[in-house]
Amino acid sequence: MRFLPLLVSLLLGASAQAANLRWAAQNDILTFDPHSQNHATTLTMTMHVYEGLTRYDRNYNVEPALATSWQEISPTHWRFSLRKGVQFHDGSPFTADDVVFSFGRIRQPQGTMQIYVAGVSEVKKIDDYTVDFILAGPHPILLRNIIDFRIMSKVWAEKTRSQNIQDYKAREETYASRNANGTGPYVLKGWEPDKQIVFTVNKNWWGRHDGNVSDFTYTPIKAAATRVAALLSGDVDMVTDLPTQDVERLRRNDKLKVIDGHEVRTIFIGLDQHNDELLFSSVKGRNPFKDVRVRRALNMAVDREAIKRVTMRGLSIPAGLMVAPGVHGHSKELDQPWPYDVRGAKKLLAEAGYPNGFEFTLDCPNNRYVNDEEICQALVGMWARVGLGVKLNAMPFATFIPKILKHDTSAYMLGWGVATFDALYTLQSLVRTQTTGADGSFNCGRVSDPKLDAVIDAIKITTDLKKRDALLREGLVATRDNAYYVPLHHQLRPWAMKKNVSTVHRADDRPEARFTRVD
Amino acid sequence: MLAFILRRLAQAVVVMLAVGLIAFALFRFVGDPVLFMLGQDATPQDRERVTRLLGLDQPFYVQYASFVERAVQGEFGLSLRQMRPVSALIVERLPATLELSFVAALLALVAGIAMGVYTALRPRARLSQLLLAVSLIGVSLPTFLIGILLILVFSVQLGWLPSFGRGETLAIGWWTTGLLTASGLKALVLPAITLGLFQMTLIQRLTRAEMLEVLRTDYIRFARARGLTDRAVHFRHALKNTLVPVITITGLQLGSIIAFAIITETVFQWPGLGLLFIQAVNFADVPVMAAYLCLAALFFVVINLVVDLLYYAVDPRLRIQPA
């Protein structure tokens, strides 16, 4: 009888074959505190250790995680039943107290994650396994929005004096920025900055692993060529953040495979539609971008297929809408790019009073998006064909972004990802007239359309899904047809790995070890 | 002697203050860290609040003054990117950079002198021609290209050495070392060659030129006339006299090896100060950039001071102070 456990573990070992995964991407994390920094790589790592009440399944549908079910008592009052018998990695039990505590913690002003509980005014404990969310108003996408609101153990936080998120002014480091205690599928073993983050599987996890990864190591490798070399030499098993020029070569390598997928990020050009005279242009006394014919002409003069073929080496989806496939509200039928039509564009420009075109400056980041500067260079050439003299002003993202946020630009390139997988996120930040909060927060060209504002404000509070979908459609189509932006493409993000690794491509560019197999 | 050291130290302080001032004047051109800290979801009100909280709305000289005030107390503030004390970050990264730099410098010195002597003694040998050609490549190719080429050959094609990282490290107190583990030593080879190659070719060419010069002098001729062996002439008399300028140059180059390890560290994902700095630049992480630049200035100042003191010890003429 004493051998039984051993036998069982041997059998299980044989069937599940615990495997080790070494994965490399470009950036290191900023902290391990799940409530501190809204930073893509950081969230990708913390999500392996900390869980929220809800989570995405393979297809980005919301499914239960630490909450098992929920119920809308009224449009502003939701009740969540919590999963019983869940333990944090240190063995302490998960209860409603942890949810209430984490809600207070993520809202602290020194963090940047409050967005994930936006619209929630209070979280109340009803009993140990029930919490109520009191909302400021109807919140149609609450379940999606709270996915990155992750739960930390209250007892542990108090014991390690980590009740507060790291403060800029503090002299000491919060324990929770380098240590972790969640309920998730993996346990953090160690983080050596710029070197590696090591995880091991959580044997007591409540969920089911689709893969067989028992240990995994994440290595940030900043230099693209080195990252690819590390995969080629077998030092790592999987690489994300691939340089576009290497993808074809990796595809041809018979020891490797490349899985394709897009990212929910749309690359576009924004135009100043506010100033009465463009800041950086040859046109004096008026703003040509206020004329819808000019904006349409700009759209029609862009050969998106050529950008895809030449600049992106096939790694883009030409865009007509401002949101990518996979985002709620997107549909193939709506996402038709403007037809490439040089003659039509010239005609529109002539009608608008610019038969000989005009000149303006295009601001462009050169270290943020895939081939950003090259795309802008291609645009300069394409717009020249319809008589527009475009001066390219490329600069690092760190100087670019303050410039466009100050509206100190006439035309700029930007990429917009959608954290909630819902088109409201894009419409609200980019198209809604700028007021306070998230409304128009990145509407750098100051698009302002009262009719569209009304639609967007209605989307925020409409909980009837059918009505809401119709409104989303209306908002996206109006943005497209009024040519408020020049959408270029949705980025593709292939991942490369050894032949024996298989995983599910994620449109938020966050690989998950629980979906990964190494055979 | 003491007055000399004190004077140099006072000058060092001035140099570091000047570096800091120039750095702070330039930081506002690097970009706005608040945008990176808060991400795309932040509201303009949040950004304004944090900008004020961090004092980034102040003019640069005010920011600089408060930086100096804190730096004097040994406090460099918190990294905006990682929210950790800058001093802790630097202490954590310093061993990696120093180990890499010293191994690279040692490699450059030993191999450079050996190659320089050989090419001076046998100028017409095939190997000499080859070494000179190789050194020309070393001088002319940019560091990142050399690094990538080495990775391509020794990691991807041959599979002998790791393509990135520092391997396993052992902690001795606060110091971490990769010199005591097999994987650490293997990981050190390619970055050290990459970083040291330029200095190596420099030392090789300098040694060769100096050696050729010395071999033509009268005392070498007399030494030969006395019937000394080639070995004694070349190494005891000639080489010794060529080494003085070589050591001076090596000392001065050490500072630039440490300060300019940035590219090598980026190519090899070497977790040192250079990598920390380059990421700070991308993020506009002002406290880290400021501390790094001051530290680099400190390295240069200290090394120059040591070289000056060595001169002082070697050359008696310097000890006679002008009135």
Interface residues (C-beta under 8 A of the other chain):
Chain A: D28 L30 T31 S36 Q37 N38 H39 P109 T112 I115 Q166 Y168 K169 A170 R171 E172 E173 S177 E192 P193 D194 K195 Q196 T219 P220 I221 K222 A223 A225 T226 R227 A229 A230 L232 S233 G234 D235 N367 P396 F397 A398 T399 F400 I401 P402 L405 W416 G417 A419 S429 T436 G437 A438 S441 F442
Chain B: F29 V30 G31 D32 P33 L35 F36 M37 L38 G39 Q40 D41 A42 T43 P44 Q45 D46 R49 V50 L53 L54 E75 L78 L80 R81 Q82 M83 R84 P85 A88 L89 E92 R93 F144 G147 I148 I151 L152 S155 V156 G159 P162 S163 F164 G165 R166 T266 V267 F268 Q269 P271 L275 L276 I278 Q279 N282 F283 A284
